[in-house]
Structure formats: C-alpha cells, structure tokens
Amino acid sequence: MKALILAGGGGTRLWPVSRKSKPKQVLPFTDNESLLQKTFKRMAQIFPTEDILISTGLDQVSAILEQLPEISSKNLILEPCRRNTAAAIGLAAIKIAHQNPDESLVIIYSDHYIKDESSYFKIFDTIKTLLNSHPDHTVLVGIKPEYPETGYGYIKTAADVTTVNNHEVFSVEKFVEKPDLETAARYLASDQYLWNPGMFSWKVKNLLELFQTHLPELYAGLMTIQTALGTPGESDVINTEFPKLPAISIDYGIMEKLTKMLVIKAEYGWADIGNWCTIKDILSVKSSDNIVKGKHFHLDSEGNLIYSYTNKLIATLGIKDSIIVDTEDVLLVCPKAQAQNVRKIVEQLEKEGKTEYL
C-alpha cells in the first residue's frame, strides 16, 4: 500500500501566517514541527519511507526536501499548478499504476491532527483487509462525532454493519455537506452520521476506472501523461498537460457519485487544522485558557488565541474568545466564531490586487 500525503493546499484560513510562498503545511502551529513534518513522522511509523508519497506544488519542493531529508525527490508527486484534489490524486495514481496497477492507495491530508496514534495506526490493517476482500470498492474512514461540528462534512451510513479487525464497517448511504448547528446536533444524536476526514482508499486499478467513468476529460489527460512516464519527455508532458486538467475536487468529481463504498467507524481524536480556532481548541485544556505564542500581557481576558511573530508586546483588556495574530506586515483580529471566514479576507485582498499581503 502507498500513502499519498496531500500537501498542495493554500491554507488561506490560517492567514496571515500561511502565505502563497509558505503555505500552512510547511509551517509549525502547535509546536516546533511543521504540519507536514508531523504527518510524515506519523506515517513513517507504519509505512516504509519509499511507500510514502507527497503531492505538492513545484514551488514547495525545496522547503519539503529541507524539512524531510529522509525522503527522495522520487517520493514527490509534483503539480505544475493547482488543479484541486482530483487532478493531484489522479497524477499520483497513474505514476503508481505505471509500477504496479494492483497496488493500493490511501489518501492522507498534511494538516490533520491525531490525538490517539495507536488507534489511528490500527485503521490501516482494516483498510488493507477491506481492499483485498472488496477490490472494486472505495474504502473510507469516518470519525465518530464528538460534538455538533458545523465545519465538517458528514458521511451517512447505511443500516448494515459488520466487524473487521474489531472495527465496525458500514456501507455508505451518502455524503452530507457541512450542516447548520441544529442539523449537526441531530446528526450527533443519531448513530448514522460520521465526520468525513477525507481519508479515502482504493485499489489503484479501480480508482483509474472511476476516473474514466466519472471524469472522462480528466482521465483522457491523465492517459496522455501516462504515455510519457519513464521517458525523457515526462516532465515536459506533465507541465503541458496537467494545467489543462479540469479543476475539481475528488469529493465532487468522484466520491459523491459512487455506490460501492465501505466506511470504517473510527475514534482516535481527529481534527482538521484548518483555522485558528481549531489550533486554539487542540492546545487548550479548558475553553477559557488563553493560548499564547510570543509576548502577551492581559487583564480580564480569556478564551483567546494570541500568536505574535514579532517582538511586540500584545496587551489585551477585557478581550474574550478572540483570535489575534500579529506578523511583520499584518495584524489579524477576529472573534473565534469567525475563524472559518478568514479566507474571505484573502479572497478580497486578491480581488483588490493587494498581492504583497498574500
């Protein structure tokens, strides 16, 4: 089995620290290791180094090789430009199939937090077992919800259930988009809904057949690239053909159209480190804690995340449940409840041509 770490995102909800030149996956947020370093280190405990692939942009190669000296440049699946997750995964799939079409592939995101690694590692044996017994199925991992989260997508399970390696396994009834709070509370009360962390796996041969069926235009482009693999012109063909591929996520392009899917119900303390509020929650013992990086002085302030990347003292008075992030050129201040919307600032700055802040 190959593990593909997706590390090509922009991380706009973690602006102003995450920038185009240095996106969130190569930055540290919860300690001194970058999100990518933490993910790779975790995967290296159960996968040989040569079986861990990293999908990223050409502009991130030097940073990744510097942070992960253990890996070879051959482990990198390089995207000439961003074309979303379907194209990134498809490029990895044809490269793997070129070596072994019967290989299995599991998708790992570089920005996920795992609290209970022991339980997490056990999931992979169950994935392998299911792919071997159901090679024409897509195998997912679903996380048992811990609270009514509105920032995650959900998986609705069917009524049938079986047990594999002490894990409950269900057929998938459908995917559900991010709900409002009332709906999320209803999902939490039901045993049918699981958080969707995007941890998908397939036999590579089956995955390429799914591309052919559901994304034929993208598949045709991948096949053009595949003819050049292993030849002197490989890089040139990828650089020419990859930007032509449709920009669509694997979720919309393929996953939401499938019927042959199995989901493993899991509990291992998962979170998507997608915004500042998530970082605050991960590092807090209790919600009233102030999580501080840098110099901070406060009176009557609680429940805040305060990250300073400058030598300035940040002083707060009566500030509660807020995000304050100070860099050399940008100061971000917003309520925790608005953390998901930080990306809107980035989008507006881009529209106004203020690229020096991106």
VOVOTI-783151 format. One line per field, with one value per residue (C-alpha): residue in three letters; y, x, z; chain. Coordinates in nm, 3 decimals, always signed. Layout:
BEGIN
lumse	ALA, ...
north	Y, ...
east	X, ...
up	Z, ...
vexvo	A, ...
END
This chain:
BEGIN
lumse	MET, LYS, ALA, LEU, ILE, LEU, ALA, GLY, GLY, GLY, GLY, THR, ARG, LEU, TRP, PRO, VAL, SER, ARG, LYS, SER, LYS, PRO, LYS, GLN, VAL, LEU, PRO, PHE, THR, ASP, ASN, GLU, SER, LEU, LEU, GLN, LYS, THR, PHE, LYS, ARG, MET, ALA, GLN, ILE, PHE, PRO, THR, GLU, ASP, ILE, LEU, ILE, SER, THR, GLY, LEU, ASP, GLN, VAL, SER, ALA, ILE, LEU, GLU, GLN, LEU, PRO, GLU, ILE, SER, SER, LYS, ASN, LEU, ILE, LEU, GLU, PRO, CYS, ARG, ARG, ASN, THR, ALA, ALA, ALA, ILE, GLY, LEU, ALA, ALA, ILE, LYS, ILE, ALA, HIS, GLN, ASN, PRO, ASP, GLU, SER, LEU, VAL, ILE, ILE, TYR, SER, ASP, HIS, TYR, ILE, LYS, ASP, GLU, SER, SER, TYR, PHE, LYS, ILE, PHE, ASP, THR, ILE, LYS, THR, LEU, LEU, ASN, SER, HIS, PRO, ASP, HIS, THR, VAL, LEU, VAL, GLY, ILE, LYS, PRO, GLU, TYR, PRO, GLU, THR, GLY, TYR, GLY, TYR, ILE, LYS, THR, ALA, ALA, ASP, VAL, THR, THR, VAL, ASN, ASN, HIS, GLU, VAL, PHE, SER, VAL, GLU, LYS, PHE, VAL, GLU, LYS, PRO, ASP, LEU, GLU, THR, ALA, ALA, ARG, TYR, LEU, ALA, SER, ASP, GLN, TYR, LEU, TRP, ASN, PRO, GLY, MET, PHE, SER, TRP, LYS, VAL, LYS, ASN, LEU, LEU, GLU, LEU, PHE, GLN, THR, HIS, LEU, PRO, GLU, LEU, TYR, ALA, GLY, LEU, MET, THR, ILE, GLN, THR, ALA, LEU, GLY, THR, PRO, GLY, GLU, SER, ASP, VAL, ILE, ASN, THR, GLU, PHE, PRO, LYS, LEU, PRO, ALA, ILE, SER, ILE, ASP, TYR, GLY, ILE, MET, GLU, LYS, LEU, THR, LYS, MET, LEU, VAL, ILE, LYS, ALA, GLU, TYR, GLY, TRP, ALA, ASP, ILE, GLY, ASN, TRP, CYS, THR, ILE, LYS, ASP, ILE, LEU, SER, VAL, LYS, SER, SER, ASP, ASN, ILE, VAL, LYS, GLY, LYS, HIS, PHE, HIS, LEU, ASP, SER, GLU, GLY, ASN, LEU, ILE, TYR, SER, TYR, THR, ASN, LYS, LEU, ILE, ALA, THR, LEU, GLY, ILE, LYS, ASP, SER, ILE, ILE, VAL, ASP, THR, GLU, ASP, VAL, LEU, LEU, VAL, CYS, PRO, LYS, ALA, GLN, ALA, GLN, ASN, VAL, ARG, LYS, ILE, VAL, GLU, GLN, LEU, GLU, LYS, GLU, GLY, LYS, THR, GLU, TYR, LEU
north	+0.000, +0.354, +0.652, +0.979, +1.289, +1.584, +1.892, +2.132, +2.347, +2.720, +2.730, +3.064, +3.027, +3.034, +3.367, +3.588, +3.327, +3.090, +3.263, +3.161, +3.146, +2.948, +2.769, +2.614, +2.260, +2.369, +2.582, +2.495, +2.585, +2.357, +2.305, +2.338, +2.088, +2.179, +2.014, +1.816, +1.701, +1.578, +1.394, +1.232, +1.129, +0.966, +0.777, +0.665, +0.461, +0.222, +0.270, +0.225, +0.562, +0.457, +0.393, +0.747, +0.988, +1.363, +1.557, +1.922, +2.216, +2.274, +2.588, +2.387, +2.128, +2.292, +2.355, +1.996, +1.835, +2.059, +1.961, +1.592, +1.492, +1.125, +1.124, +1.113, +1.355, +1.042, +1.041, +1.377, +1.396, +1.743, +1.956, +2.235, +2.431, +2.381, +2.186, +2.063, +1.717, +1.504, +1.600, +1.566, +1.218, +1.116, +1.211, +1.000, +0.710, +0.686, +0.701, +0.421, +0.218, +0.254, +0.047, -0.176, -0.142, -0.381, -0.150, +0.006, +0.378, +0.568, +0.947, +1.139, +1.515, +1.700, +1.920, +1.663, +1.632, +1.282, +1.251, +0.870, +0.744, +0.384, +0.364, +0.550, +0.304, +0.007, +0.153, +0.076, -0.301, -0.283, -0.075, -0.334, -0.619, -0.449, -0.355, -0.711, -0.856, -0.578, -0.461, -0.287, -0.075, +0.257, +0.233, +0.539, +0.624, +0.804, +0.962, +0.921, +1.280, +1.422, +1.739, +1.912, +2.041, +2.267, +2.295, +1.932, +1.727, +1.409, +1.051, +0.892, +0.519, +0.250, +0.015, -0.286, -0.338, -0.590, -0.613, -0.631, -0.631, -0.502, -0.208, -0.156, -0.130, +0.008, +0.066, +0.435, +0.577, +0.927, +1.224, +1.526, +1.882, +2.098, +2.135, +2.419, +2.383, +2.241, +1.976, +1.892, +1.836, +1.598, +1.412, +1.381, +1.227, +0.972, +0.676, +0.703, +1.002, +1.021, +1.309, +1.287, +1.342, +1.271, +0.958, +0.759, +0.444, +0.228, -0.033, +0.191, -0.003, +0.055, +0.423, +0.482, +0.309, +0.553, +0.844, +0.700, +0.665, +0.986, +1.230, +1.121, +1.451, +1.442, +1.072, +1.140, +1.398, +1.154, +0.891, +1.137, +1.196, +0.824, +0.755, +0.978, +0.829, +0.694, +0.878, +1.180, +1.393, +1.307, +1.646, +1.842, +1.645, +1.685, +2.060, +2.088, +1.858, +1.896, +2.262, +2.153, +1.909, +2.010, +2.170, +1.969, +1.802, +1.424, +1.460, +1.630, +1.464, +1.103, +1.028, +1.171, +0.964, +0.623, +0.339, +0.079, +0.233, +0.099, +0.318, +0.221, +0.381, +0.521, +0.707, +0.845, +1.212, +1.368, +1.733, +1.924, +2.202, +2.430, +2.751, +2.937, +2.825, +2.459, +2.531, +2.705, +2.403, +2.149, +2.333, +2.425, +2.223, +2.426, +2.673, +2.971, +2.922, +3.185, +3.016, +3.242, +3.244, +3.548, +3.835, +3.888, +4.082, +4.080, +4.194, +4.020, +3.839, +3.471, +3.210, +3.377, +3.256, +3.516, +3.443, +3.707, +3.660, +3.997, +4.134, +4.350, +4.300, +4.233, +4.368, +4.280, +4.419, +4.252, +4.056, +3.719, +3.434, +3.608, +3.536, +3.777, +3.700, +3.954, +3.927, +4.182, +4.323, +4.213, +4.215, +3.988, +4.032, +3.840, +3.652, +3.278, +3.225, +3.396, +3.188, +2.990, +3.317, +3.441, +3.307, +3.575, +3.841, +3.664, +3.644, +4.015, +4.115, +3.911, +4.083, +4.422, +4.327, +4.359, +4.062, +4.183, +4.054, +3.713
east	+0.000, +0.111, +0.022, -0.026, +0.010, -0.172, +0.040, -0.055, -0.323, -0.312, -0.421, -0.599, -0.793, -0.459, -0.360, -0.167, +0.092, +0.008, +0.101, +0.132, +0.511, +0.497, +0.161, +0.045, +0.172, +0.537, +0.476, +0.462, +0.145, +0.105, +0.477, +0.815, +0.744, +0.559, +0.225, +0.389, +0.676, +0.431, +0.223, +0.525, +0.673, +0.341, +0.311, +0.676, +0.593, +0.379, +0.494, +0.840, +0.973, +0.961, +0.585, +0.508, +0.440, +0.385, +0.171, +0.273, +0.347, +0.676, +0.729, +0.735, +0.998, +1.298, +1.110, +0.982, +1.317, +1.478, +1.219, +1.216, +1.577, +1.475, +1.282, +1.395, +1.272, +1.122, +0.867, +0.728, +0.429, +0.480, +0.193, +0.294, -0.011, -0.308, -0.593, -0.763, -0.756, -0.891, -0.604, -0.346, -0.467, -0.503, -0.142, -0.026, -0.249, -0.104, +0.251, +0.175, -0.008, +0.295, +0.486, +0.206, -0.162, -0.263, -0.121, -0.346, -0.354, -0.469, -0.510, -0.370, -0.400, -0.095, -0.296, -0.477, -0.431, -0.434, -0.454, -0.454, -0.195, -0.216, -0.585, -0.514, -0.246, -0.481, -0.713, -0.464, -0.476, -0.854, -0.825, -0.591, -0.823, -1.127, -0.949, -0.828, -1.175, -1.359, -1.115, -1.395, -1.496, -1.379, -1.291, -1.340, -1.271, -1.545, -1.491, -1.750, -1.865, -1.772, -1.984, -2.215, -1.944, -2.065, -1.728, -1.700, -1.877, -2.052, -2.096, -2.438, -2.402, -2.643, -2.808, -2.590, -2.285, -2.006, -1.695, -1.344, -1.039, -1.258, -1.378, -1.740, -1.774, -2.081, -2.195, -2.216, -2.561, -2.450, -2.223, -2.368, -2.240, -2.144, -2.465, -2.604, -2.586, -2.937, -2.875, -2.532, -2.693, -2.939, -2.653, -2.473, -2.783, -2.809, -2.572, -2.589, -2.360, -1.980, -1.740, -1.574, -1.195, -1.137, -0.936, -1.018, -0.853, -0.873, -0.702, -0.529, -0.670, -1.022, -0.952, -0.847, -1.163, -1.361, -1.182, -1.267, -1.636, -1.698, -1.431, -1.362, -1.199, -0.959, -0.894, -0.803, -0.548, -0.401, -0.366, -0.172, +0.062, +0.088, +0.230, +0.527, +0.607, +0.960, +1.067, +1.299, +0.996, +0.797, +0.837, +0.759, +0.440, +0.324, +0.397, +0.197, -0.097, -0.156, -0.270, -0.535, -0.699, -1.038, -1.007, -1.243, -1.219, -1.215, -1.524, -1.743, -1.585, -1.598, -1.685, -2.038, -2.126, -2.026, -2.235, -1.969, -1.829, -1.745, -1.672, -1.474, -1.607, -1.312, -1.231, -0.880, -0.915, -0.913, -0.927, -0.868, -0.618, -0.794, -0.832, -0.708, -0.999, -0.905, -0.550, -0.692, -0.912, -0.629, -0.393, -0.649, -0.710, -1.027, -1.205, -1.125, -0.750, -0.551, -0.319, -0.018, +0.286, +0.510, +0.472, +0.130, +0.002, -0.365, -0.627, -0.964, -0.907, -0.985, -1.053, -0.821, -0.555, -0.279, +0.011, +0.279, +0.553, +0.710, +0.892, +0.592, +0.402, +0.034, -0.175, -0.543, -0.808, -1.147, -1.093, -1.267, -1.295, -1.091, -0.812, -0.519, -0.232, +0.046, +0.308, +0.558, +0.313, -0.036, -0.238, -0.545, -0.815, -1.143, -1.388, -1.325, -1.668, -1.544, -1.226, -1.369, -1.417, -1.057, -1.021, -1.271, -1.014, -0.761, -1.012, -1.092, -0.725, -0.668, -0.958, -0.816, -0.469, -0.302, -0.078, +0.200, -0.013, -0.080
up	+0.000, -0.082, +0.136, -0.053, +0.163, +0.006, +0.076, -0.201, -0.037, +0.021, +0.387, +0.347, +0.674, +0.859, +0.704, +0.771, +0.873, +0.587, +0.260, -0.104, -0.075, +0.250, +0.297, +0.621, +0.559, +0.584, +0.894, +1.267, +1.455, +1.756, +1.838, +1.663, +1.383, +1.065, +0.993, +0.712, +0.933, +1.196, +0.935, +0.767, +1.103, +1.195, +0.865, +0.879, +1.189, +0.981, +0.619, +0.467, +0.353, -0.013, +0.019, +0.140, -0.146, -0.113, -0.358, -0.372, -0.599, -0.776, -0.569, -0.244, -0.341, -0.173, +0.153, +0.168, +0.092, +0.356, +0.617, +0.524, +0.442, +0.477, +0.152, -0.208, -0.472, -0.633, -0.348, -0.464, -0.697, -0.840, -0.965, -1.207, -1.087, -0.855, -1.020, -0.699, -0.543, -0.830, -1.060, -0.781, -0.684, -1.049, -1.122, -0.828, -0.937, -1.289, -1.151, -0.906, -1.174, -1.401, -1.145, -1.012, -1.114, -0.833, -0.567, -0.302, -0.225, +0.083, +0.095, +0.392, +0.445, +0.573, +0.812, +1.025, +1.399, +1.551, +1.929, +1.970, +1.723, +1.844, +1.747, +1.424, +1.315, +1.360, +1.094, +0.817, +0.868, +0.835, +0.517, +0.365, +0.462, +0.307, -0.016, -0.059, +0.001, -0.194, -0.466, -0.659, -0.358, -0.221, +0.149, +0.370, +0.731, +0.924, +1.265, +1.538, +1.610, +1.950, +1.931, +1.677, +1.441, +1.157, +0.982, +0.869, +0.607, +0.723, +0.599, +0.642, +0.699, +0.586, +0.835, +0.755, +0.973, +1.001, +1.217, +1.071, +1.299, +1.585, +1.372, +1.275, +0.897, +0.718, +0.363, +0.278, +0.211, +0.111, +0.180, +0.360, +0.325, +0.625, +0.829, +1.037, +1.416, +1.457, +1.190, +1.333, +1.674, +1.512, +1.343, +1.677, +1.839, +1.558, +1.521, +1.142, +1.085, +1.094, +1.034, +0.693, +0.722, +0.351, +0.422, +0.106, -0.026, -0.338, -0.545, -0.800, -1.096, -0.963, -0.897, -1.257, -1.376, -1.159, -1.325, -1.667, -1.574, -1.380, -1.501, -1.862, -1.967, -1.674, -1.736, -2.101, -1.989, -1.737, -2.007, -2.224, -1.931, -1.862, -2.211, -2.123, -1.782, -1.763, -2.079, -2.116, -2.200, -1.886, -1.713, -2.029, -2.093, -1.731, -1.744, -2.067, -1.995, -1.620, -1.639, -1.892, -1.648, -1.505, -1.161, -0.940, -0.602, -0.571, -0.350, -0.612, -0.913, -0.800, -0.438, -0.437, -0.745, -0.607, -0.471, -0.387, -0.070, +0.275, +0.576, +0.886, +1.203, +1.397, +1.716, +1.753, +1.843, +1.497, +1.395, +1.073, +1.145, +0.901, +1.100, +1.407, +1.622, +1.573, +1.688, +1.996, +2.074, +2.028, +2.262, +2.531, +2.844, +2.901, +2.675, +2.899, +2.851, +2.665, +2.415, +2.362, +2.134, +2.182, +2.429, +2.586, +2.886, +2.979, +3.226, +3.235, +2.904, +2.845, +2.578, +2.325, +2.085, +2.064, +1.829, +1.783, +1.525, +1.611, +1.915, +2.014, +2.336, +2.274, +2.562, +2.596, +2.826, +2.855, +2.532, +2.522, +2.272, +2.004, +1.757, +1.744, +1.506, +1.458, +1.181, +1.049, +0.793, +0.905, +1.228, +1.227, +1.492, +1.480, +1.705, +1.727, +1.574, +1.255, +1.217, +0.924, +0.733, +0.742, +0.388, +0.278, +0.369, +0.147, -0.138, -0.111, -0.095, -0.411, -0.586, -0.494, -0.621, -0.280, -0.355, -0.122, +0.167, +0.013
vexvo	A, A, A, A, A, A, A, A, A, A, A, A, A, A, A, A, A, A, A, A, A, A, A, A, A, A, A, A, A, A, A, A, A, A, A, A, A, A, A, A, A, A, A, A, A, A, A, A, A, A, A, A, A, A, A, A, A, A, A, A, A, A, A, A, A, A, A, A, A, A, A, A, A, A, A, A, A, A, A, A, A, A, A, A, A, A, A, A, A, A, A, A, A, A, A, A, A, A, A, A, A, A, A, A, A, A, A, A, A, A, A, A, A, A, A, A, A, A, A, A, A, A, A, A, A, A, A, A, A, A, A, A, A, A, A, A, A, A, A, A, A, A, A, A, A, A, A, A, A, A, A, A, A, A, A, A, A, A, A, A, A, A, A, A, A, A, A, A, A, A, A, A, A, A, A, A, A, A, A, A, A, A, A, A, A, A, A, A, A, A, A, A, A, A, A, A, A, A, A, A, A, A, A, A, A, A, A, A, A, A, A, A, A, A, A, A, A, A, A, A, A, A, A, A, A, A, A, A, A, A, A, A, A, A, A, A, A, A, A, A, A, A, A, A, A, A, A, A, A, A, A, A, A, A, A, A, A, A, A, A, A, A, A, A, A, A, A, A, A, A, A, A, A, A, A, A, A, A, A, A, A, A, A, A, A, A, A, A, A, A, A, A, A, A, A, A, A, A, A, A, A, A, A, A, A, A, A, A, A, A, A, A, A, A, A, A, A, A, A, A, A, A, A, A, A, A, A, A, A, A, A, A, A, A, A, A, A, A, A, A, A, A, A, A, A, A, A, A, A, A, A, A, A, A, A, A, A, A
END
